[in-house]
């Protein structure tokens, strides 16, 4: 059975790291994805609630333009498109294997210290890592329509 978004919410940080490690990069996505912050707390209803609140008021997802190698984040309660990134493949800072990089260093004053990496863990579902400078600080998911 394929993973679904809810499966990721209930995984621990170690389980999310292991899933990322064993997953392929997949294709660079295209189109709009709903995003969810993953706090890595196994079976913790507080973690799920916090992720839902973060989604509603802060970050809602990303819109990818595969052809241009760019994306824009949907932020705020209305999903305003802000904070751009370049999108490309290269070795992961996490494990050295191929990953899809979301690079804010040249496209955003606000997020220039951020680098996201994503891999496809199920059809239309990506697991992401957020790096602040060189430190991994967060997991997130991206769900694209089928």
C-alpha positions as CSV (number, residue, x, y, z in Angstrom):
1,X,0.0,0.0,0.0
2,X,1.3,3.4,-1.0
3,X,2.0,6.0,1.7
4,X,-0.4,8.9,2.2
5,X,0.1,12.3,3.7
6,X,-1.3,11.2,7.1
7,X,1.3,8.5,7.3
8,X,4.0,11.1,7.3
9,X,2.4,13.1,10.1
10,X,2.6,10.2,12.5
11,X,6.2,9.3,11.8
12,X,9.1,10.2,14.1
13,X,11.9,12.4,12.9
14,X,14.1,9.3,12.6
15,X,11.5,7.4,10.6
16,X,11.1,10.5,8.3
17,X,14.9,10.6,7.8
18,X,15.0,6.9,7.0
19,X,12.2,7.2,4.5
20,X,14.0,10.2,2.8
21,X,17.2,8.2,2.7
22,X,15.7,5.2,0.9
23,X,13.5,7.2,-1.5
24,X,14.5,8.2,-5.1
25,X,14.6,11.8,-6.1
26,X,11.8,11.3,-8.6
27,X,11.0,13.8,-11.3
28,X,11.1,17.5,-10.7
29,X,7.4,18.2,-10.1
30,X,5.2,20.7,-11.9
31,X,2.2,22.6,-10.7
32,X,0.7,23.4,-7.4
33,X,1.3,21.3,-4.2
34,X,-0.3,21.5,-0.8
35,X,2.4,21.6,1.9
36,X,2.4,20.3,5.4
37,X,5.0,20.9,8.2
38,X,6.0,17.6,9.8
39,X,7.1,17.9,13.4
40,X,8.3,14.3,13.7
41,X,6.4,13.3,16.7
42,X,5.1,9.7,16.5
43,X,1.4,9.4,17.2
44,X,1.3,12.9,18.8
45,X,-2.0,14.7,18.3
46,X,-0.4,18.0,19.3
47,X,2.1,17.5,16.4
48,X,-0.8,17.1,13.9
49,X,-2.7,20.1,15.3
50,X,0.5,22.3,15.2
51,X,1.1,21.2,11.6
52,X,-2.5,22.2,10.6
53,X,-2.2,25.6,12.3
54,X,1.1,26.3,10.6
55,X,-0.5,25.4,7.3
56,X,-3.5,27.7,7.8
57,X,-1.6,30.8,8.9
58,X,2.0,30.5,7.6
59,X,2.9,28.2,4.8
60,X,0.5,26.4,2.5
61,X,2.6,24.8,-0.2
62,X,4.5,25.5,-3.3
63,X,3.9,26.1,-7.0
64,X,6.5,24.6,-9.4
65,X,7.4,25.6,-12.9
66,X,9.4,22.6,-14.1
67,X,10.2,24.2,-17.5
68,X,11.8,27.3,-15.9
69,X,13.3,25.5,-13.0
70,X,11.6,27.7,-10.5
71,X,9.0,27.6,-7.7
72,X,7.1,30.1,-5.5
73,X,5.8,29.4,-2.0
74,X,2.2,29.9,-1.0
75,X,2.2,31.7,2.3
76,X,-0.3,33.3,4.7
77,X,-3.9,32.5,5.2
78,X,-4.8,33.4,1.5
79,X,-1.9,31.4,0.0
80,X,-0.2,34.5,-1.4
81,X,2.6,33.5,-3.8
82,X,5.9,34.8,-2.3
83,X,9.5,33.6,-1.8
84,X,10.9,32.1,-5.0
85,X,13.5,29.4,-5.4
86,X,15.5,27.8,-8.1
87,X,14.8,24.0,-8.6
88,X,17.4,21.5,-9.8
89,X,18.9,18.1,-9.0
90,X,22.2,17.4,-7.3
91,X,23.6,15.3,-4.5
92,X,21.8,15.7,-1.1
93,X,23.5,17.4,1.8
94,X,21.8,14.8,3.9
95,X,23.1,11.6,2.4
96,X,24.9,12.4,-0.9
97,X,22.3,10.7,-3.1
98,X,20.5,12.5,-5.9
99,X,17.8,14.9,-4.6
100,X,15.6,17.7,-5.9
101,X,17.0,21.0,-4.5
102,X,14.9,24.1,-3.8
103,X,17.5,26.8,-3.6
104,X,16.7,30.2,-2.2
105,X,20.2,31.6,-2.1
106,X,20.0,33.7,-5.2
107,X,16.2,34.4,-5.3
108,X,15.1,35.5,-1.9
109,X,16.5,38.1,0.6
110,X,14.2,36.6,3.3
111,X,15.1,33.0,2.8
112,X,18.6,33.1,1.3
113,X,20.0,30.8,4.1
114,X,17.4,28.1,3.3
115,X,17.8,25.1,1.2
116,X,15.1,22.5,0.8
117,X,15.6,19.0,-0.5
118,X,12.7,16.8,-1.7
119,X,12.3,13.2,-2.8
120,X,9.2,11.3,-4.1
121,X,8.0,8.9,-1.4
122,X,4.8,7.8,-3.2
123,X,3.0,8.9,-6.4
124,X,2.4,12.6,-6.2
125,X,3.8,12.8,-2.6
126,X,7.2,14.3,-1.7
127,X,9.0,14.4,1.6
128,X,11.2,17.4,2.2
129,X,14.0,18.4,4.4
130,X,14.7,22.1,5.3
131,X,18.3,23.2,5.9
132,X,19.2,26.5,7.6
133,X,22.8,27.1,6.4
134,X,24.1,23.6,6.9
135,X,21.8,22.4,9.7
136,X,18.7,20.3,9.0
137,X,15.9,21.9,10.9
138,X,12.6,20.5,9.7
139,X,10.6,18.0,7.6
140,X,7.7,18.8,5.3
141,X,5.5,17.1,2.8
142,X,4.2,18.2,-0.6
143,X,1.1,16.6,-2.1
144,X,0.3,17.2,-5.8
145,X,-3.1,16.5,-7.3
146,X,-3.4,13.1,-9.0
